[in-house]
């Protein structure tokens, strides 16, 4: 068992408190005091199911931060002011566990909604509920475990909840199922805030605020990061969803994020002056209130547990520059010119119950998007 706890109170302060770090079950016993050993003996079957004696690292995270300003500078610059991340209602973003493993290709690792599958299989969730039944089928390893297998030498990071808020003292009953499912879906909450996003002149004397008062209250389902080990070669792109006419690195990093935004508010307050078009026309003053992002309706909800989904891969890219640019930059064949983001798949629904323009605060109406899907999409980024 290994545990780290981090408390990140601001940009300049980062405390990492080492609680318990034990490499094997035998050494773990030496890390506990006598009362802790007594508590360990009382662990129930669910809690003991997580003790497999596998190598790997478990990191428990508790964090809060503030940042006065972030600036990306080219000639002019883009800035973001007054950034903060807390739990909903204040306090820490906590109840987050990251499991880090490097696999031999044979072991089954916790991934995706494997926890939901396990809870359904042992009776804490309704195994016949649509998403739970899908998870049991999708993540079963055929030997009583739940998760996924990855390639030999691959790295895998699974970020999910430390505690789903369920009681394991008593045997589960059907009366518990609905409440248990709600608890698992709301286990990790966070509140991201931003004071202002804008543009700044090269000498810093002129600023244009593009938006103000961004507030996002959301819940994390899980984040999986897959680091593939396929060598340092580059290959031609041949599959749908990959950028065309370039070379991609054989190894890549895969991301799979599930989240749900319950309340997003933002004000747009462009304060540019002396524009060619009258400011009466261009000053939209767009305001959004109570904006939700989820996947709770439509034809693609199966296996989502109501979470919006973003999946993508990151890899090295070559042959982005044309022949003249390669020659001018002293390059040759198979040089790495930039980074490709590919196999981008996004699935979500949007609820926009309040949209107002100008300063009146009066909504122009409600807008709902269902089965908003972006798929087989790629972006290739390089410097110029």
WOZI-V113650 format. One line per field, one symbol per residue. ss: DSSP state (H for helix, E for strand, - for the rest). psi: psi as a letter, one per 40 degrees, with the letter a starting at -180 (. if undefined). burial: # if it has 16 or more other C-alpha atoms within 10 Angstrom, else .. Layout:
ss->???
psi->???
burial->???
This chain:
ss->-EEEEEEEEE--EEEEEEEEE---HHHHHH---HHHHHHHH---HHHH--------EEEEEEE-EEEEEEEEE---EEEEEEEEEE------EEEEEEEEEE------E----HHHHHHHH--------HHHHHHHHHHE-----E-E------EEEEEEE------------HHHHHHHHHHHH---EEEEEEEEEEEE------EEEEEEEEEEEEEEEEEEEEE------EEE----------EEE---EEEEEEEEEEEEEEE-----------HHHH----EEEEEEEEE----------E-EEEEEEEEEEE----HHHHHH-------EEEEEEEEEEEEEEEEE-EEE------E---EEEEEEEEEEEEEEEE--
psi->hhhihhhgdadehhhhhhchhhdidddddeeiiddddddddehidddddegeeiiihhhhhhihiihdihhhhbcaihihighihiiheaaihafhhhhhihieedihihibfddddddddeeeiheeidddddddddeheefeihaiiiiheiihhhhaidhefihedihiiddeddddddddefdhiihhihdhhaihideeehihhdiifhhhhiihcihhhhhigfieihiiheiheiiifihihdiihihhhhihhdhhiihhghfiifidiidddegdfhhhifhihageiaefehedfeiihhiiihiiiifdiiddddddefiaifihdaihhifhhhhiihhgehhiiaedehieaihhhhfhhhifiihhhii.
burial->#########...........##..................................###########.........#####.######...############...###############..####...######.####...#######..#########.#.......#...##..##..#################......#######################....#.#....###..################.########............#.############...###.##################....#.......########################............##...#.##.#....
